[in-house]
Amino acid sequence: MSRKGSLRVRFAPSPTGHLHVGGARTALFNFLLARHGGGVFVLRIEDTDRARSSAAMTRSILESMAWLGLEFDEGPHHQADGLERHRRDAGRLLEQGRAYRCFCAPPGSTRSPREGEGERCGCDGIPAGAAEARAASGEPHALRFRVPEGETSWDDAVHGRRAVANDHIEDFVLLRSDGSPVYNLAVVSDDVAMGITFVLRGDDHLSNTPKQILLYRALGARLPTFAHVPMILGPDGKRLSKRHGAASVEAYRELGILPEALFNFLALLGWSPGGDREVMDPADLIEAFSVERILKKSAVFDSEKLMWLNRRHIERLSLERLTELARGPLEEAGVAKAVLDGQPERLRQVLGLVRERGNTIEAIALQAAPFLLDSIEYDPEAVARFWKSPAEAARLLRAVRDLLAGAASFEPAALEADMRQLAEAHEVGAGKIIHPLRVAVMGTGVSPGIFGVLSLMGRERTLDRIEQALGYLDAAATAAN
């Protein structure tokens, strides 16, 4: 599409918090655009707000991007390092008469001069010589851009033709009285210096674009292409935030979402590959991506869809990678590291059996843990439902214990045949035996097929679990009498 290096995009987060999924989607779209177009993906940390920026948050953003697979080609550049360039650019605008010194303050304020955005400033009428003299005397002042008459327009790659009458744009601040640059100046100065040719960002920046276009033109710089992506909304139609649950990449990582699943999900928030494709890996998305297919309508963050995609991507994992990913959650579930290290083949077999029974790695690890623990706890709901009569449950489990102790085969088919014959002999349905047995060996009322579970659990561990259950049931029966 484009030759290497002719397309230059950037992601420019502020290190004031963890990487929000909205920011991650912006980064992802820029990454896909660069990779699809053979361009360069630049990372710039916008850290000029020293009071709110932190090195810890910068590290968190970098770690989240690396985890997602958003590899940048240049950077991370730090906006704070461009301070002198920002001031030089503002000085050029002042010399050219495109900016002026502002000494005024809002009524009743002790702050001088006015540094916010708002009504037009009367300082534009101060003669240049008088303004320079006041500045030379040390009087605090900001530097404001002189907005010209006319209209500012551009062709947005998502929203189409946009235009703003310049009389709706106030003479905005470039430098505060302490010499620090305001956002719009710093961004334009940085993008020009870094040769950014395509600015793809959230549409919360639409109001900044006319001001930035005026600065590009005043600085004699070539305009980049602008594309503004609609916001991500929560299910209530409001902008996605912590009140909707997890909102950062780090939080979803901790929930057990795979990076490729979150990558896939975020790419489909406000963009469509066409057709009915949904489960796509990064290579698929790079090949299919185009700005033209970014939707103008805000996307709704559907957590159920994310979980569905996560499950689909878990199913795609090799057993080796699934095993690697599950080790941490299994240790948190109480499985000893020695067990994980000492029984690699058993671990793979267990994960192979339960891998389709959870939407997250953590959920799968919880399904796998009972196979690897020496002892288990019983789920109260499963106990109340399937061990409602401790004496009866114990009677049937003793019959199962005796059967399994002498079973000729521990293969699933043979175990099923033996168990059904046992049920007939006791004149009960197979479920009356299977469900209490599942609680005994797994601690829960749900599991993969019980005969596959028993086969993988093995005779010795299965019989040990049944003995533990009988001890529990006998105690419960005694307490009830």
Phi, psi and omega in degrees: 000293177243147179288154185306126174095343181284334176258122180230118180242166180215153168241130189228075180282156173263131183277057181251003180184177178293163182291109179290151181296333176294316176295321179298321178294320177300315178300317182296316179298320178295319178299312180297319179299315180295314183292319179295322184267006180066032183256198185241130179256116184253137174251127178232125178270116184270087189246030179288339176277085186298326184294326185257343182279152177213149177295327180297319179289327174299314178299319180298317179297315180297319179294319179295319178296317179296318179298320179287343182089021180270080184278123180267155183268331179224143177113188004283127170278153179243123183302326181299334180289346181264014186306312182295323177295319178302315181293322178296318179297319177295321178297321177300317180295324178294315180298326182278358182080013180268357178218163180213163180276137182243120183251355189277159178228154179295151181305134177077005183264146174267358181273135181216134351274183177296129186241000181266188177259148180168219184294163181295152186262136180282353182290347180297339181272356180288129178304145184304317181297318180294320179296319180293322180295317179295320178295318181295333180283353179095008180293128181300141179201152173261173175242125182247147175277135179271105182288126180284169175285164176113214185221146176245124184224160176199161176261104181281133185292345177253312188266353181083203184294129178232144180212142179226129175292132185294338179286357173265001181248121180287161173291096190277153182288139174257310178236136174284174183293341177271006178086001180278143182282146172277157188314307188298320178294313183300317182296312182294315179302316180294314182296323177293314182297328183267001177067032181292128183254346183216119180253106179248119186206177180291154184282003169291349178266002181303322182290337178280337189299315178303318179297319182290324176297318178300322179291316176307311184293320180294328179275000179071026183259153178286135180288138170280170169282137178252140174219124183245121186267132179302156183293162171264129182251155171279175180301337180274004178084003178260159183305134184301131180208184182298335181293343177270003183113208180302134182230356181247157176300318180302319181295320180289328175298317180292334178282353179095018176282135178287146179300320180292331178287316178294321175304310180300313183296313182296324180298329182271000177274094179093009176216147180228135177280353185089152181072204183249021180290134177227313181274106185224142176268171183305321180297320177298316184291321177299315181295323186272344192292139170206143180297329182300337183263007172287133185277149178280340184271143178299146180263147178258129180284112183254101183297326179294322178294321178298316180296321178298314178296322180298319179296319179297322180285328174298319179298334180278346184293146169291154179298328179295315181289321177301318179298317179298316182290330185278345185302312181300307178300327178293320176297320178295332179279359175105001179283127184293144178301326180298324178292316181295321181283326188271347182230057185299321182290319177296319179300316179296320179297316180299312181294326176297327180285321188258358190300335182267011186250020178206151179271347180226164177298321180298317180296321178293320179298321179294326176290327184278331188305316182302334179289338190247348180275151176287325178219159184230162172257153183260131178293123183304322180294320179293321178298313182297328184274315190254347174242036184303320174252098183304321182294316180293318178299319180293321179300313181290322181293329176294323177293321178294317179302313181296321179296311184290329179297328181253008183299134180289331182222144175251023174282148186306315183295318180293319179297319180297316180298316180297318184292322180291324175295322178297318179298318178297319181296328180265003177056046174228160174292153182303326180298329180295339176261317186296315185294312175299325178295320179298317178298322182295319186266335184246339180086356183229170179267000179228149179188173168299176181311129190298329182285326172293323178298312181298319181297316180287325178296324180088156185300311186298311182291322179299313180295324178296317179297320180295320178296320177298317181295320179296322176299317179295314184291320179298319179295320180293321179294318179297317181295332183281339183271000000 
